[in-house]
Amino acid sequence: MKRIAIYHLETLLWIARLGTFRAAAERLNTTQPAISARVRELEDQLGIAIFQREGRRMVLTARGRELVRDCEPLWAGFERALLKASDFAGASGVVRIGAGEIAAASCLPGFVQQIERDLPGVTLEIEIDLTARMLQQVLAGTTDIAFLAGPVENPGIRTCGIGSVGLVWLASPGTVAQGGFARPLPVWSVPAHSPLHAVAMATLAEQRVQTSSINTCNNVRMLMEIVAGGGGAAVLPETMVRAEIAAGTLVEVLPRPRRTIRFEAAIRATEQDPVILELYRRAGALRIEG
């Protein structure tokens, strides 16, 4: 028992969280053989089998699951006590953040600057993605915090609101000068599983607008360029197009939708890592300007 080190327990908990030795090795910045060696050392010291092979996968045994369940709150409390004592000045590690394009443009830069200033030992890995994929990544433990369009209703996810964004229907000045939707126009939107797409479809139905086609693109900046170039119309987040509206390169072509898009910070409901919880607390103080 005296030879069991903190890194043995840390390794065990990351394997349990991420599901594979390889993922745990990547997270802990080591090799898969090193992870396997740590597990063997822990099993030898405890005299039990923690993992068993099922096909090509290694899964926790019943004793292993019990050990993880008992160690998780102890490990979180240990880390929390040390970080609290230093006011999180000694916080370190890699935190993986997922963000939708709108949230990334609206609030993420300020959040990153705050973390770099207050928690210099924490490394951030940021990936821009769509809400549906980010939710799955948070649930799988491969993303720690996500900034996404909501509302999110999933028992495995814990969220806090960070504001909402109004939407505007825009087209190029030339498109509007030719009558806008007086003739069927191509409409551009983000993909169908986005809340923004739902607003676009609802507005077209309410306004009884005829379109020549419904096209999708997963990049809002590209949508802006397409419609500014005369490629049709799109519903876009007002916070991202203020400069274009002011410059006259994009013009409103339909009444603004009543519905706004709510944004939330999200973590796993069972999250216990004190660094991630501290970043989530700070994320809850952010506000996207609507």
C-alpha positions in Angstrom: 0.0 0.0 0.0 2.9 2.4 0.7 3.9 2.2 -3.0 0.5 3.5 -4.2 1.1 7.0 -5.5 -1.3 9.8 -6.3 -0.6 9.3 -10.0 -1.9 5.7 -9.8 -5.3 6.9 -8.6 -5.3 9.8 -11.1 -4.6 7.3 -13.9 -7.4 5.0 -12.8 -10.0 7.8 -12.6 -9.1 9.1 -16.1 -9.3 5.6 -17.6 -12.8 5.2 -16.0 -13.8 8.7 -17.2 -12.6 8.5 -20.8 -13.1 4.8 -21.4 -9.7 3.7 -22.8 -6.1 3.5 -21.8 -5.2 5.4 -24.9 -7.5 8.3 -24.2 -6.1 8.5 -20.6 -2.6 8.5 -21.9 -3.3 11.4 -24.2 -5.0 13.3 -21.4 -2.1 12.7 -18.9 0.5 13.4 -21.6 2.1 10.0 -21.3 2.2 6.7 -23.3 -0.2 3.9 -23.3 2.4 1.4 -22.0 3.0 3.8 -19.1 -0.7 3.8 -18.3 -0.8 0.0 -18.5 2.2 -0.2 -16.1 0.5 2.0 -13.6 -2.6 -0.1 -13.6 -0.5 -3.3 -13.1 1.3 -1.7 -10.2 -2.0 -0.7 -8.6 -3.5 -4.1 -9.1 -0.4 -5.8 -7.6 -0.5 -3.5 -4.5 -4.2 -4.1 -3.9 -4.2 -7.7 -4.8 -7.3 -7.4 -7.0 -8.1 -7.3 -10.7 -9.3 -3.8 -11.6 -9.7 -4.3 -15.3 -10.6 -7.4 -17.4 -10.5 -7.9 -21.2 -13.7 -8.1 -23.1 -12.9 -8.7 -26.8 -10.5 -5.9 -27.7 -11.6 -3.7 -24.8 -10.4 -3.4 -21.2 -13.4 -2.8 -18.9 -13.6 -2.3 -15.1 -14.4 -5.3 -13.0 -17.0 -5.1 -10.2 -14.2 -4.4 -7.7 -12.7 -1.9 -10.1 -16.0 0.0 -10.4 -16.4 0.0 -6.6 -12.9 1.4 -6.2 -13.5 4.2 -8.8 -16.8 5.1 -7.1 -15.1 5.3 -3.7 -12.0 7.2 -5.0 -13.7 9.8 -7.1 -15.0 12.1 -4.3 -11.8 11.6 -2.3 -9.6 12.6 -5.3 -11.8 15.6 -6.0 -11.7 16.7 -2.4 -7.9 16.3 -2.2 -7.4 18.4 -5.3 -10.0 21.0 -4.2 -8.3 21.4 -0.8 -4.9 22.0 -2.3 -6.2 24.4 -5.0 -8.4 26.3 -2.5 -5.4 26.7 -0.2 -3.5 28.5 -3.0 -6.6 30.3 -4.3 -6.2 28.3 -7.5 -2.9 29.9 -8.2 -1.3 26.5 -8.5 -4.0 25.1 -10.8 -2.6 23.2 -13.8 -3.5 20.8 -16.5 -5.3 20.8 -19.8 -8.9 21.8 -20.1 -10.6 21.1 -23.4 -13.2 23.6 -24.4 -15.8 23.3 -27.2 -17.6 26.3 -28.5 -20.1 27.1 -31.2 -19.0 29.8 -33.7 -21.4 32.4 -32.3 -20.4 31.9 -28.7 -16.7 31.8 -29.7 -17.0 35.2 -31.4 -19.1 36.8 -28.6 -17.6 35.8 -25.3 -14.8 33.3 -25.6 -11.9 35.7 -26.2 -12.6 37.5 -22.9 -12.9 34.2 -21.1 -9.6 33.0 -22.4 -7.8 36.2 -21.4 -9.2 35.9 -17.9 -8.0 32.3 -17.5 -4.6 33.1 -18.9 -4.3 36.0 -16.4 -5.6 34.2 -13.3 -4.7 30.6 -13.9 -1.5 30.6 -16.0 -0.8 27.0 -15.3 -3.9 25.9 -17.0 -3.6 25.1 -20.7 -6.7 25.5 -22.9 -7.5 23.4 -26.0 -10.4 25.0 -27.9 -12.3 23.4 -30.7 -15.1 25.1 -32.6 -17.9 22.7 -33.4 -21.7 22.3 -33.7 -23.9 22.0 -30.7 -25.0 18.4 -31.3 -21.4 17.1 -31.5 -20.2 19.2 -28.5 -23.0 17.6 -26.4 -21.8 14.1 -27.2 -18.2 15.1 -26.5 -19.1 16.5 -23.1 -21.0 13.4 -22.2 -18.1 11.2 -23.4 -15.6 13.2 -21.3 -13.5 14.3 -24.3 -14.7 17.9 -23.9 -14.6 19.4 -20.4 -16.7 22.6 -21.0 -18.8 23.6 -23.9 -20.3 27.0 -24.9 -23.3 26.2 -27.0 -26.8 27.1 -28.2 -29.5 26.0 -25.9 -31.7 25.2 -24.1 -30.0 21.9 -23.4 -32.1 19.2 -21.8 -30.1 16.2 -20.9 -29.8 14.5 -17.5 -26.1 14.0 -18.0 -25.4 17.7 -18.6 -25.3 20.6 -16.2 -25.7 24.1 -17.7 -25.8 27.8 -16.8 -27.2 30.5 -19.0 -24.8 33.1 -20.4 -27.2 35.3 -22.4 -29.0 35.3 -25.6 -28.6 36.6 -29.1 -31.1 38.3 -31.4 -31.4 37.3 -35.1 -31.7 39.2 -38.3 -32.7 38.2 -41.8 -30.1 39.6 -44.2 -29.3 39.8 -47.9 -27.0 41.9 -50.1 -28.1 45.5 -51.1 -28.5 44.3 -54.7 -30.8 41.4 -53.7 -33.0 43.7 -51.6 -33.1 46.4 -54.4 -34.4 43.7 -56.7 -37.4 43.1 -54.4 -35.9 40.6 -51.9 -38.4 37.8 -51.2 -40.9 39.2 -53.8 -39.4 36.5 -55.9 -38.2 33.1 -54.6 -34.7 33.4 -53.2 -32.2 30.8 -52.2 -32.0 30.6 -48.4 -28.8 29.7 -46.5 -28.7 28.3 -43.0 -26.5 26.3 -40.6 -27.3 22.6 -40.6 -30.7 21.2 -39.5 -29.8 20.2 -35.9 -28.9 23.8 -35.0 -31.5 26.1 -33.1 -30.6 28.7 -35.7 -31.9 26.5 -38.5 -35.2 26.0 -36.6 -35.7 29.7 -36.3 -35.0 30.1 -40.1 -37.6 27.5 -40.9 -40.2 28.8 -38.5 -39.8 32.4 -39.9 -40.2 31.3 -43.5 -43.4 29.4 -42.5 -44.8 32.4 -40.5 -44.1 34.9 -43.3 -45.3 32.5 -46.0 -42.1 33.1 -47.9 -41.4 31.2 -51.1 -37.8 30.1 -51.6 -36.0 28.6 -54.5 -33.9 26.3 -52.3 -32.8 25.7 -48.7 -29.0 25.4 -48.5 -26.8 24.7 -45.5 -23.3 25.6 -44.4 -21.7 24.9 -41.0 -19.7 28.1 -40.9 -21.6 31.4 -40.1 -18.8 33.6 -41.5 -19.1 31.8 -44.8 -22.9 32.3 -44.8 -22.3 36.0 -44.4 -20.0 36.0 -47.4 -22.4 34.1 -49.5 -25.4 36.4 -48.9 -23.2 39.5 -49.1 -22.2 38.3 -52.6 -25.8 38.1 -53.7 -26.3 34.4 -53.1 -29.7 34.7 -51.4 -30.7 35.4 -47.8 -29.9 34.1 -44.4 -30.9 34.5 -40.7 -27.8 35.5 -38.8 -26.8 36.4 -35.2 -27.1 40.1 -34.8 -23.9 40.3 -32.7 -21.8 39.0 -35.6 -23.2 41.2 -38.3 -23.4 44.7 -36.7 -20.4 46.0 -38.6 -21.8 44.7 -41.9 -25.2 46.3 -41.3 -23.6 49.6 -40.3 -21.4 49.5 -43.4 -24.4 48.6 -45.6 -22.8 45.5 -47.0 -25.8 43.5 -45.6 -29.4 44.7 -45.5 -32.4 43.4 -43.5 -34.8 41.6 -45.9 -37.5 40.3 -43.4 -38.8 41.4 -40.0 -36.5 40.2 -37.2 -37.6 36.9 -35.6 -39.2 37.2 -32.1 -37.2 34.2 -30.9 -33.6 34.7 -29.7 -31.0 32.0 -29.4 -30.0 31.2 -25.8 -26.4 30.3 -25.0 -25.2 28.1 -22.1 -22.0 26.9 -20.6 -22.2 23.1 -20.1 -20.3 20.4 -18.2 -21.0 16.8 -17.2 -23.5 16.5 -14.4 -21.1 14.3 -12.5 -18.1 16.5 -13.0 -15.8 16.6 -9.9 -12.5 18.0 -11.3 -12.0 21.2 -9.2 -10.2 23.0 -12.0 -13.0 22.3 -14.5 -15.6 23.3 -11.8 -13.7 26.6 -11.2 -13.7 27.4 -14.9 -17.4 26.5 -15.1 -18.1 28.9 -12.2 -16.2 31.6 -14.1 -18.0 30.8 -17.3 -21.3 31.3 -15.5 -20.4 34.9 -15.0 -20.0 35.6 -18.7 -22.7 37.4 -20.6 -23.2 37.4 -24.3 -24.6 40.8 -25.3 -27.9 40.3 -26.9 
